[in-house]
Amino acid sequence: MSVSKERIDVLLVEQGFFDSREKAKAAIMAGLVFGGQERIEKAGTKIPRDTELTVKGAIHPYVSRGGLKLEKALKRFGIDLTGRTMLDIGSSTGGFTDCALQHGAGYVYAIDVGYNQLDWSLRNDERVNVKERTNFRYMTPEDLDGPKPDFASIDVSFISLKIILPPLLALLERPADIAALIKPQFEAGREKVGKSGVVRDPKVHLDVLETVLSFAEELGYCVRGLTFSPITGGEGNIEFLAHLRLETNGGSADLDGSGEAGRRQRIRETAERVVMEASETFSGGPSQ
């Protein structure tokens, strides 16, 4: 009699390795799950139910691997979330929300255009204000029925940050910090994105970073830091994390008095360095 098969992520939950399929998927993507002696690489893989499963290595502490992105931003940029109110724009499963709460945030608006994605543990947390089926580009201060936020994270797909940053200005209490995930696959023109949806050319990465960060400064945001995401996005895309700042008095992005030309040069030099670091990290060698 043949043994029935089931998806590996489902089996991991059934057998008690994880309390949600999202956490199981994160472990699979991190290369930590084995069926017998074989590493499982896809959550949708179906295997016999009697296959011996093992999970090796440390599991990340958030409801989804997205939390690792915000964790790096907080550490690299020195952002303290203790007692702060956050807008999680593009909350999805809640990796950023979970990370923020574990790093001391007092209140989080979990905003997403989708529905029923947020992890159950966060959905039932009194510190989380769930705003599903919400298109952020149309949000106004009146939509925030709790404390006014002074921190925002942005992790959106299929839309440019140029659409998100303008309405965000009216929603944040000054001074405010923003950790924005820049995804070249959704910022570059279609002709610059490969057939598989992956942007591999470091020159395109550089162009995207210069364009997005210059746009942010034109709106009044100060670019305080830039790094690359510790994990790749969908299909293996390299992504980047920017630290933007809104000052109490409207602040100037021209921190060194060098004018527009100086600001653009500063952005370019920073972007060039980060793109090279990312390329070396994920490709194993320097970019060309």
C-alpha positions in Angstrom: 0.0 0.0 0.0 1.5 3.3 -1.0 2.0 6.1 1.5 0.1 9.3 0.8 2.0 12.5 0.2 1.6 16.0 1.6 3.3 19.4 1.3 6.4 19.7 3.4 5.3 23.0 5.0 2.0 21.3 6.1 3.8 18.3 7.5 6.2 20.5 9.5 3.2 22.2 11.2 1.3 18.9 11.7 4.4 17.3 13.4 4.9 20.3 15.7 8.1 21.8 14.3 6.4 25.1 13.7 3.1 26.7 14.7 2.4 28.2 11.3 3.1 27.4 7.6 4.7 30.7 7.2 7.4 29.9 9.8 7.8 26.5 8.2 8.3 28.2 4.8 10.9 30.6 6.2 12.9 27.7 7.6 12.7 25.9 4.3 13.9 29.0 2.4 16.8 29.3 4.9 17.9 25.7 4.0 17.3 24.3 7.5 14.8 21.5 6.6 15.7 18.0 5.6 13.7 15.0 4.5 15.8 12.1 5.4 19.3 13.2 4.2 18.0 15.5 1.5 17.6 19.2 2.0 14.1 20.4 1.1 14.2 23.6 -1.0 10.6 24.3 -1.8 7.7 24.6 0.6 5.3 23.2 -2.0 7.3 20.0 -2.4 5.1 16.9 -1.6 6.8 14.0 0.2 5.6 10.7 1.7 4.0 11.3 5.1 6.4 8.8 6.7 9.5 10.7 5.7 11.7 11.5 8.7 11.9 15.3 9.0 14.7 17.2 10.7 15.3 20.9 11.2 18.9 22.0 11.6 20.4 25.3 12.8 18.9 28.3 14.4 15.4 29.4 13.5 14.9 33.2 13.2 12.7 34.7 15.9 10.0 36.3 13.8 6.7 35.2 12.3 8.3 35.6 8.8 11.8 36.0 7.5 10.9 39.6 6.7 11.7 40.5 10.3 15.3 39.9 9.6 15.3 42.8 7.2 14.0 45.3 9.7 16.3 43.8 12.4 19.3 44.7 10.2 18.0 48.2 9.6 17.5 48.9 13.3 20.9 47.7 14.2 22.8 49.2 11.2 21.1 52.6 11.5 21.0 52.8 15.3 17.2 53.2 15.5 15.7 52.8 19.0 12.0 51.8 18.9 11.4 51.8 22.6 7.9 53.0 23.3 7.4 54.3 19.7 4.4 54.1 17.5 5.0 52.5 14.1 3.4 52.4 10.7 4.1 49.0 9.1 3.3 49.7 5.4 2.9 46.4 3.6 2.7 44.3 6.7 1.8 41.0 5.0 2.4 38.2 7.5 3.9 40.6 10.0 7.6 40.0 10.1 8.3 43.7 10.5 5.6 44.2 13.1 6.9 41.3 15.1 10.4 42.5 14.9 9.4 46.0 16.0 7.4 44.8 19.0 10.3 42.6 20.1 12.5 45.7 19.9 10.3 47.7 22.2 7.7 49.4 19.9 4.7 50.3 21.9 2.1 50.3 19.2 1.9 49.3 15.5 -0.5 50.0 12.7 -0.2 46.9 10.4 -1.3 48.2 7.0 -1.8 46.0 3.9 -4.0 46.1 0.8 -4.4 42.3 1.2 -6.6 40.4 3.7 -6.2 37.7 6.3 -2.4 37.5 5.9 -1.2 38.8 9.3 0.0 36.1 11.7 -2.7 35.1 14.3 -0.5 35.9 17.2 -0.1 39.5 16.0 -3.7 39.8 15.0 -4.6 39.2 18.7 -2.0 41.4 20.2 -3.6 44.5 21.7 -0.5 46.6 20.6 -1.3 45.9 17.0 -4.0 47.9 15.1 -4.8 45.8 12.0 -5.7 47.8 8.9 -6.4 45.2 6.1 -7.8 45.9 2.7 -6.2 49.4 3.0 -4.5 51.1 0.1 -1.9 53.2 1.8 -1.7 55.8 -1.0 -5.1 57.1 0.0 -4.6 57.1 3.8 -5.1 60.3 5.7 -4.4 61.3 9.4 -8.0 60.7 10.1 -7.6 57.0 9.4 -5.2 56.6 12.3 -7.5 56.0 15.3 -4.7 55.5 17.8 -1.5 57.3 18.8 0.3 59.3 16.1 3.3 57.3 14.6 6.9 58.5 14.7 8.4 55.6 12.9 7.5 53.8 9.6 8.7 50.7 7.8 8.0 50.2 4.1 8.0 46.8 2.5 5.7 46.9 -0.6 5.6 45.0 -3.9 4.4 45.8 -7.4 4.5 49.5 -6.6 7.2 52.2 -6.4 8.2 54.0 -3.3 7.5 57.2 -5.3 3.8 56.3 -4.7 4.3 55.6 -0.9 6.5 58.4 0.2 4.3 61.5 -0.6 1.3 60.5 1.5 3.5 59.3 4.3 4.6 62.9 5.0 1.2 63.8 6.4 1.0 60.8 8.7 4.1 61.0 10.8 4.8 62.9 14.0 8.1 64.8 13.8 10.9 63.9 14.4 10.4 60.6 12.6 12.5 57.7 11.2 11.6 55.6 8.2 13.2 52.2 7.3 12.3 51.8 3.6 13.0 48.6 1.6 14.0 49.5 -1.9 13.2 46.8 -4.4 14.9 47.3 -7.8 12.5 44.8 -9.5 9.6 47.2 -8.8 11.5 50.5 -9.4 13.4 49.8 -12.6 11.7 49.9 -16.0 10.4 46.7 -17.4 13.2 46.7 -20.0 15.7 46.5 -17.2 14.1 43.5 -15.4 15.0 40.0 -16.5 12.4 37.6 -17.8 12.4 35.8 -14.5 11.7 39.1 -12.7 15.2 39.4 -11.4 17.4 42.5 -11.6 21.0 41.3 -11.8 22.8 44.3 -13.2 24.6 46.3 -10.4 24.3 49.4 -12.7 20.5 49.1 -12.6 20.7 48.8 -8.8 22.7 52.0 -8.7 20.4 53.8 -10.9 17.4 52.8 -8.8 19.0 53.8 -5.6 20.0 57.2 -6.9 16.5 57.9 -8.3 14.6 56.8 -5.2 16.8 58.5 -2.7 17.0 61.8 -4.7 13.2 61.7 -5.0 12.9 61.3 -1.2 15.2 64.2 -0.5 13.2 66.4 -2.9 10.1 65.7 -0.8 11.9 66.8 2.3 13.2 63.5 3.7 16.8 63.3 4.9 18.7 60.3 3.7 20.6 59.1 6.8 21.8 55.7 5.9 21.8 52.9 3.3 22.6 49.2 3.3 21.5 46.0 1.6 18.9 43.5 2.9 20.5 40.5 4.7 18.3 38.2 2.6 17.2 38.3 -1.0 13.6 39.0 -2.1 11.4 37.0 -4.4 13.2 35.0 -7.1 16.5 36.0 -5.5 16.4 39.8 -6.0 18.9 41.8 -4.1 17.1 44.5 -2.1 18.2 47.6 -0.2 17.3 49.3 3.1 17.3 53.1 3.4 17.1 55.1 6.6 15.1 58.3 6.0 14.5 61.0 8.6 11.9 63.8 9.0 13.0 66.6 11.3 10.9 68.6 13.7 11.4 71.9 11.9 11.2 70.5 8.4 15.0 70.0 8.5 17.2 70.2 5.5 18.6 67.3 3.5 21.6 69.6 2.8 23.4 68.6 6.0 26.9 69.8 4.8 25.8 72.9 3.0 27.0 71.5 -0.4 23.8 72.2 -2.3 21.9 70.0 -4.7 25.0 68.9 -6.6 26.7 67.9 -3.4 23.7 66.0 -2.2 23.5 64.0 -5.4 27.2 63.2 -5.3 26.8 62.1 -1.7 23.9 59.8 -2.6 25.8 58.4 -5.6 29.0 57.6 -3.6 27.0 55.9 -0.8 24.9 53.9 -3.4 28.0 52.8 -5.3 29.6 51.5 -2.1 26.5 49.6 -0.9 25.8 48.1 -4.4 29.3 46.8 -4.5 29.0 45.3 -1.0 25.7 43.6 -1.9 27.1 42.3 -5.2 30.1 40.8 -3.4 28.0 39.3 -0.7 25.4 37.6 -2.9 27.5 36.7 -5.9 30.7 35.8 -4.2 32.8 38.3 -6.1 33.1 42.0 -6.9 30.6 43.5 -9.3 31.7 44.4 -12.8 
